[in-house]
Amino acid sequence: MSEYINFRVDGHVAELMLDRPDKLHALNVDMLNTLAEHVQDIDRNHEIRVLVITSTGDRSFCCGADIIEWSAMSPVEMWRTWIKPRPQNRVQRHVHHGRPQEMEDRSLHVRNEDKVRKFVDQVEHVTFSGRHARERGQNVKVVTERCVLQLGADGWIVTEIAPCVDFDRDVQARCGFRLHRSSDMRSMDPSLFAPEPIDLKLQPTT
């Protein structure tokens, strides 16, 4: 359990309080795991009808992920920790607004697509500037369950795609702006879509 998460129950109301004000309540791995455990406990407790998530102090509710901790991870480590839920059985369901996509046979199957775009052209708040990162020459990648994107000079380039996912139907059609398909776009590692643990090994950078 994370020391930065306070939990209490008062009657039918549960409260989760983020308590890391010096870091604007930035979420690290321990905090995410603790939140997940509490939410699972709440889901099993039928006496709890309301969950309130708040934070201490008055500077920020939560600034998002702890960038220092997450930036030290490889794309696969981030996938396993931040994006990909822990599989419980051979067929793992990701539910988006009640319409599932499934991991099965070491691939991803989009069964019934919802109408919500996965990427949009404009947002209300900017926490990361791709243009600024590009000007600084930073190597920027985005890992999703469907594809891996690389920030290039002319925009986002899809460099890897999940097995059984169609670029036009399942990726481009769900994006609010034009994506570029890499000339050597390859399939994502099928082990990412299997229930077995991945035997990760660090490799020296060149």
N, C-alpha and C positions, 0 to 999 in steps of 0.2 A: 504494500500500500504506500502511496506517495504521501510525504509529509505536507505537500502543497494542496491537498484536497481534504476539505472538511465535510463530513456527512452527518446528517441528523434526520430523524423522523418525528413529526409532531402530528399525531392522529393519522389522518389520511393523506398528509402532505409530507413529501420528502424534499430535502434541500441539499444540493451539492454546491459547495462554495470553493471557488478557486482562491488560493491564498499564496500568491507569489508576486506581491505588488512591486518588488524591486525589479522584476523582469516583465512588468505589465501582464503578468499571468500567462506568459508564453508557455505553450504546451510541450512538454518533453515526453519521452517514451513512458516513463513511470507514471506520469499524470494520465496519459491516455489509457494505459492498462488499468489504472485504478478507476477511472471513470467507467470503463467498460464493465469491470467487475461489479461496481455499484448498480449500474443500469440493469445488469442481468439479475442481481438480487431483487431490485425493485420490480422487475417483470414477473418474478416468481411470487412476490408478495401481493396477494389480491386485496389486501387492506389499504394499500397505497394507491391513490387515485390521481394524484397530482405530483409532478416533479418540477421543482424550481431550481434553475441553475443561475448562480450569481457569483460575485467575487468581492473581495475586500477592497477597501480604499475607494477613491473617487476619480482616479486618473484614467483607468481603462477597465473595461469588462474583460477582454482577452484580445491580445494583439495577434493571435494565431499561433503558428508553430514556432518552436525554439529554433531559429535559423542556424545558430552555431552548432547545435547538436545534430540537426538533420542534414546540414551541408557536409558533415563528415562522413555520411553514409554513401555507399555506392548506390546506383539506381536500383539494383536488385534488392539490397537491404531496405531501401526506402519503400519499395513495392511490398515487401513482406511485412513491414512494420506499420506503415502509414496507410497504404492503399488496399492491399489484398487482405480480406478477412480470413481468419483461421478456418480452414475446412474442417467440417465435422464428419463428413462421410464421402463416399465416392462421387456423388453428385452434389456440388455446392451451388446454392442459389444466391444470386445477388438480386435483391428486390429494388426496383426503381418504380415508385408510385404503384406498387402492387403488380407490376408486370415483370416477370423474371427473365434473367439471362442465366445460362447455366455453364458451369465448368464440367466437362464430361469428356472422357477419353483423351485427356491431356490437351484439350482445346476449349475454346470459348464459343458457345452457341447463343446467338441473340434470337430468342424465341418470338417475343412480341414487343416491338419497340414502342416507347411512349413518345409524347409530343414535345418533351422538354429537351432543348438543345444542350449538348454537353459543353460546348464552348460558345461564348457570345462575343460580339464585336465591341460592346461597351459595358462597363461596370460602374457602380456608384462610387466605390472606393478603390484606390490603387495602392497595393502593398508591395508590388514588384513591377518595375519598369523594364520591359523587354528592350525598348529602344535604348535606354540608358546602359543596360547590360551589353548590348551589341556595340555601342560606342566605346565601351571599356574593353572590348575584346574578350568578354567572358564566355565560357562554354556553358550554354544553357540547354538542359534537357527536361522534358516533361514526360513522366511515365504514367500511363493510364492502364486500365484493364484491357483496353482495345488496341492501343498502339503506343509507340514511343515517338515523341516529337523533338526535333532539334531546331533551335532558333538559328536561322540563316540570314544572309544579307537581304533577301527578298521576302522574308516571312518564315512561317513555321513549315518545316519539312518532316514528313512522316518517314522515319528510317526503319522502323520495325512494326509489324502488325501481328495481332494474335492469330493463332491457327484457327481457321474456319470463319474468320471475320472478313467481310467484303469491304474494300476501301471506299468505294462510292456509296454503297447503301448504308453501311454501319458506322463509317467515320465521317466522310465529307458531308453527307446529308444531315448529320447531327451537329454540324459546326456552322457558326454564323458568319464565317469568313472563309476565303479560299485557302486551302492547304496545298502544299507542293508534295508530290510523291517522289521520293528519292529514286535515282536511277538504279540503285542497288538495294532497294527496300527488301528486307528479309523477314522471315518469320521469327516471332519472339520465341524464346526458349520454352518448349512444351512442358518442361518440369515446373514452370510457374503455375500451370493449370492442373497440376496433379496434387492429390491429397498428401503425398509423402513429403517429409521435410526435405529441404534443399541443402545439400552439403556444400556450403559456401566456403571458398578458400580465397584468401587475399593474394592478389597478383601485383608484382611491382609495376609501377608506371614507367613508361619510356619517354 
